[in-house]
């Protein structure tokens, strides 16, 4: 009888301990991101459809360009023999002797003629032309008339345009911030810290308060500075173990809380609120950064292999996938990404389940 009591007590204790363990150890499953194909369209022989959707995204694949909407309708399609500059608002094709360049709205109607000789550049609805010699550029009106000109003596090695400010990085290591209204130089700043102080990547926050850059060779570094009156105060910097020989990407997030910067084999993410930095391994050369409502999407390239990487708002790499192509692009809007590859465009919906 005693043996039976001991067996019963042992079974009870095992069952009781198991239940307690399950209760204590149980954790809710982490939600995972799901990527669902919505549609895929061909750009080889597209059907042109007049779209009622006001939001048009541009594409540039090989020697083709055009515009499409969120429903997969291609509203404009063109081939071109030489070079192109394109944004969601304008496009222009040109050659190495660009002069009096016509440019067009996204619906194909003529917008104007860029008066200055040089290479056009569109950033959303902002219009610029880079002048011969590589040291100067002009900002133009929506009809192509020159509004003001920045005349430099050193080659322009980095450039970014925002609604109120234009920032330019030069080969001598200088950063200049210009007021878009009149072209006046509001900031003249040199991050320094390297033997060869060329500016390789730059971005400026939407309000013009922060400038982030990657500069120099031997030693190359990332510098984040804050505007105090008309001076820049360095608030964070980081030297890299190895220099990258290429121009690189620096990017403030849409909410202005983080800044991303690409360096040799890595991606840095600095949080302006917590003052913390996180580093992710990134083997490919970064081509572009896009943002959905909750995610940051990276497009990188190594030879003819492209890689799309997904980062959530906790700066965690959620996943990546790769493909081979001669040309590719990625756009993001709401909770969808649009992936262009050679002669096709796909829409992929993102959800968390």
C-alpha positions, 0 to 999 in steps of 0.5 A, a space after each residue: 500500500 505504501 508503494 502505491 501511495 508513493 507512486 500516486 504522490 509522484 505522479 501528482 507531483 510530476 503532473 503539478 510541476 508540468 502544469 506550473 512549467 507550462 504556465 510559466 514557460 508559455 509565451 505568446 508567439 511573435 507575429 511574423 510579417 507576411 508578403 503576399 503577391 497582389 499583381 505582376 505586370 509586364 513592361 515589355 509590351 505594356 497595355 497603356 491605360 489612362 489612370 484615375 488614380 492621382 498617385 502615380 509612381 515612376 519606373 526606369 528599367 533599362 532603356 524604358 521609363 514610364 508611370 504606373 498606379 497602385 492597381 497595376 495600370 501603366 499610364 505612360 511608357 517610353 523608350 529612350 536612347 541615352 540618359 533619363 532623369 525621372 521622378 513622380 512629377 517629371 521626366 526628361 531624356 537627354 544626351 551628353 550635350 544636353 541643352 535647352 532640354 524639354 521635360 514633361 509631366 507624368 501624364 506625358 504633357 510638356 512641362 517646360 524647357 530647362 534654360 541652362 545647359 547641363 544634366 537635369 535632375 528631378 527630386 519629386 517636384 523640385 527641378 535642378 540642372 547640373 552645369 558643365 564642369 561638375 562644380 555648379 548647379 541651378 535650381 529651376 522653376 516648374 517651367 524650367 526657368 533658372 531661379 538661382 545658381 550655386 557656383 562652386 570651385 570644387 567637384 560636387 560629390 554628394 547632393 540632396 534636395 528637400 522642400 526647403 533646403 538643398 544640401 551639397 557635399 564637395 570634394 574638399 570635404 565641405 558641406 553647404 546648405 542652401 535656402 531653396 527660396 533664394 539660393 543663399 548659403 545658410 550653412 558652410 560646414 566641414 566634418 573633417 577627421 580624415 586625411 582626404 575629406 571628400 563628402 561621399 554621402 549626405 542627407 538633411 532632415 526635413 526641417 533643416 536642423 540635422 545634417 548627416 554625412 559620410 566623408 573621407 578616406 583614411 579614416 572614413 567616418 559618419 558625422 551627425 550634426 545639429 544646427 545651432 543658429 548658423 553653425 553646426 555642432 557635431 553631436 555624434 560621430 563614428 570612424 569605420 574600420 575600413 574605407 568604402 571607395 564609393 559614394 554611399 547613401 545616408 537617409 533620415 527616416 520620414 518621421 525624422 527619428 532615425 538616420 540610416 547610413 551605409 558603410 563598407 559591409 554594414 548599415 548603421 542606424 542612429 536613433 536621435 531620441 534614444 541616442 543609440 546606434 545599431 549596426 546590421 551586416 550588409 554585404 551588398 552596395 546599397 542602392 536605395 532606401 524606401 519606407 512603408 508605414 512600419 518598415 524600411 526597405 533596402 535595395 542592394 546590389 552585388 554584380 548582377 544580384 539584387 537583394 531586398 532587405 526588410 527592417 522593422 521599426 525596432 531596427 531588426 532585420 526581418 528578412 531578405 530575398 535576392 534575385 538576378 536582373 540587369 536592372 531593378 528598382 523598389 518603391 514603397 507606399 502604405 503597406 505595399 512594396 513595388 518591385 521592378 525587375 528587367 521587364 516586369 513590375 510586381 506589387 507585394 502587400 505586407 501584413 503582420 500575422 
